[in-house]
Amino acid sequence: MGVRKKDADRRIGRRALLIGGAAAAVGSLALARDELARLWWRLPGMERPRVEGAVDFRGAQWVAASDGNFRWADRPDDYGIDMIVVHVTQGDFASAVKVFQDPKHRAAAHYIVGKNGRIAQMIRELDVAYHAGNRSYNERSVGIEHEGFVDRPEDFTDAMYTASARLAAGICRRYGIPVDREHIIGHVEVPGTDHTDPGEHWDWDRYMRLVREALTTAA
């Protein structure tokens, strides 16, 4: 009698363990599912819903780049933004737009600034543009292209400096980026790059002063 009771108790204990384990597993799966539902938009490559044609900088014209030249993301929630990278197109405004719309190019910046101060936004700041030639720098930065050639100082006009500085100041304000040369850099300063832009004729002292002034004026 005592033996049968012990066997029965063991069976009940095993059944309770199995039922309890199954319940815990179901509970864990439910929690995991809820967590994934809450955090899906943080996963790299996810496209957050957005307004078609919207721009991040007022005054910029939206001209969409090919999605072969950037990665859908949801910055700064999935990747923090703490840097601006300054580029020069080595060509005119129209040719830069054309190559950024070519999916085979595999590179594009968020913005292009023209000699006349025109600004085109081609990639949303929340997405990762392939502009720096370094994955981690792409993920943490906003890229600004400038129309012209590195060996032609006349290409860097007053209108261009002023417009780009206002653009950079807005980016710094949005993400709390310090206005200094550790956080606003040239393409040439990106580790592993073989580019030389913006080149020796880019006036960094002038540019940084204008960014600070634009930031102060807007505040």
C-alpha positions in Angstrom: 0.0 0.0 0.0 2.8 2.4 1.0 4.7 1.6 -2.2 1.7 2.2 -4.4 1.1 5.6 -2.7 4.7 6.6 -3.3 4.5 5.6 -7.0 1.3 7.6 -7.3 2.9 10.6 -5.6 5.9 10.4 -8.0 3.5 10.3 -11.0 1.6 13.3 -9.7 4.9 15.1 -9.0 6.2 14.4 -12.5 2.9 15.5 -14.0 2.9 18.7 -12.0 6.5 19.4 -13.1 5.7 18.8 -16.7 2.6 21.0 -16.5 4.5 23.7 -14.6 7.3 23.6 -17.1 5.0 23.8 -20.0 3.2 26.8 -18.4 6.5 28.5 -17.8 7.6 27.9 -21.4 4.3 29.3 -22.7 4.7 32.3 -20.4 8.3 32.9 -21.6 7.2 32.6 -25.2 4.5 35.1 -24.6 6.9 37.5 -22.9 9.4 37.1 -25.7 6.7 37.7 -28.3 5.6 40.9 -26.5 9.2 42.1 -26.3 9.8 41.5 -30.0 6.6 43.3 -30.8 7.7 46.2 -28.7 11.3 46.3 -30.1 10.9 45.3 -33.7 11.6 48.8 -34.9 15.0 48.8 -33.1 16.3 46.0 -35.3 18.8 47.1 -38.0 17.3 47.2 -41.4 13.7 47.8 -40.3 11.9 50.6 -42.0 10.0 52.8 -39.6 6.8 54.2 -41.1 7.5 57.7 -42.6 5.9 60.4 -44.6 6.8 60.2 -48.3 8.9 63.1 -49.4 9.4 64.5 -45.9 12.7 66.2 -45.1 14.7 66.6 -41.9 16.0 70.1 -42.7 13.5 72.8 -43.5 14.4 74.3 -46.9 15.9 71.1 -48.3 14.4 69.6 -51.4 13.6 65.9 -51.3 15.3 64.0 -54.1 15.2 60.3 -53.3 18.4 58.2 -53.6 18.2 54.6 -54.7 17.6 52.3 -51.8 20.6 50.3 -53.1 22.8 53.1 -51.6 21.6 53.1 -48.0 20.1 50.9 -45.4 16.6 51.3 -43.8 17.0 52.0 -40.1 15.4 54.0 -37.3 18.2 56.2 -36.0 18.9 57.4 -33.4 16.9 54.6 -31.7 18.9 51.7 -33.3 22.1 53.6 -33.9 23.1 56.8 -32.1 24.1 59.8 -34.3 27.1 61.7 -33.0 29.0 62.8 -36.1 28.8 64.7 -39.3 31.1 63.8 -42.3 31.9 66.5 -44.8 32.4 65.4 -48.5 33.1 67.0 -51.8 31.3 65.5 -54.9 34.2 65.8 -57.4 31.5 66.8 -59.9 28.5 69.1 -60.3 25.2 68.9 -58.4 23.3 67.1 -61.1 25.9 64.4 -61.6 26.0 63.7 -57.8 22.2 63.4 -57.8 22.4 61.0 -60.8 25.0 58.6 -59.2 23.1 58.6 -55.9 20.0 57.5 -57.8 22.0 54.6 -59.4 21.6 51.4 -57.4 24.8 50.1 -58.7 26.8 53.0 -57.3 26.5 51.5 -53.7 27.2 54.9 -52.1 25.3 58.1 -51.3 25.2 60.9 -48.7 22.2 62.2 -46.9 22.5 65.7 -48.3 24.1 67.6 -51.3 24.8 71.3 -50.9 25.2 73.3 -54.1 27.5 76.2 -54.9 24.4 78.4 -54.9 23.3 77.2 -51.5 20.7 74.8 -52.7 20.2 71.7 -50.5 18.9 68.4 -51.6 18.1 65.7 -49.1 18.4 62.3 -50.7 18.3 60.0 -47.7 16.5 60.5 -44.4 18.7 61.0 -41.4 17.1 58.0 -39.7 18.5 55.7 -42.4 22.1 54.6 -42.7 23.7 56.1 -45.9 26.7 54.4 -47.5 28.9 57.5 -47.6 31.9 57.1 -45.3 33.4 53.8 -46.5 33.4 52.6 -42.9 30.4 50.7 -41.5 30.5 52.0 -38.0 31.0 55.6 -39.2 28.1 55.2 -41.6 25.9 54.0 -38.7 26.8 56.9 -36.4 27.0 59.8 -38.9 25.1 62.1 -41.3 26.9 62.7 -44.6 26.9 66.1 -46.3 28.2 66.4 -49.9 29.3 69.7 -51.4 29.3 70.4 -55.1 32.7 70.9 -56.6 36.2 69.7 -56.8 38.8 69.5 -54.0 41.5 71.3 -56.1 39.2 74.3 -57.0 38.9 76.6 -54.0 36.5 78.8 -56.0 33.9 76.1 -55.9 33.5 76.6 -52.1 31.3 79.7 -52.3 29.9 81.9 -49.6 26.4 80.6 -50.3 27.6 77.0 -49.9 29.4 77.6 -46.6 26.4 79.5 -45.2 23.8 76.9 -46.3 25.9 73.9 -45.2 26.6 75.5 -41.8 22.9 76.0 -41.2 22.3 72.4 -42.1 25.1 71.1 -39.9 23.9 73.3 -37.0 20.4 71.8 -37.3 21.8 68.2 -37.3 23.9 69.0 -34.2 20.9 70.5 -32.4 18.7 67.5 -33.2 21.2 64.9 -31.9 23.2 66.9 -29.3 26.4 66.6 -31.4 29.2 68.8 -30.1 30.3 71.5 -32.6 34.0 70.5 -32.7 36.4 68.8 -35.1 36.1 65.5 -33.3 32.5 65.3 -34.3 32.4 67.2 -37.5 35.1 65.7 -39.7 36.1 65.4 -43.3 35.8 62.2 -45.4 39.6 62.0 -45.4 39.6 61.5 -41.6 37.4 58.4 -41.6 39.5 55.4 -40.7 40.3 53.1 -43.6 39.2 55.5 -46.3 41.1 56.3 -49.5 39.4 59.6 -50.1 41.0 63.0 -49.7 37.9 65.3 -49.5 37.1 67.9 -48.6 40.7 68.7 -49.3 43.2 71.5 -48.4 41.0 74.3 -49.7 38.1 73.6 -47.5 38.2 76.4 -44.8 37.6 74.5 -41.6 38.0 77.5 -39.3 35.4 79.4 -41.3 33.0 76.5 -41.5 33.1 75.7 -37.8 32.6 79.4 -36.9 29.6 79.5 -39.2 28.1 76.3 -37.6 28.5 77.8 -34.1 26.9 81.1 -35.2 24.0 79.3 -36.9 23.5 77.2 -33.8 23.5 80.2 -31.5 21.2 82.3 -33.8 18.7 79.5 -34.1 18.7 79.0 -30.3 
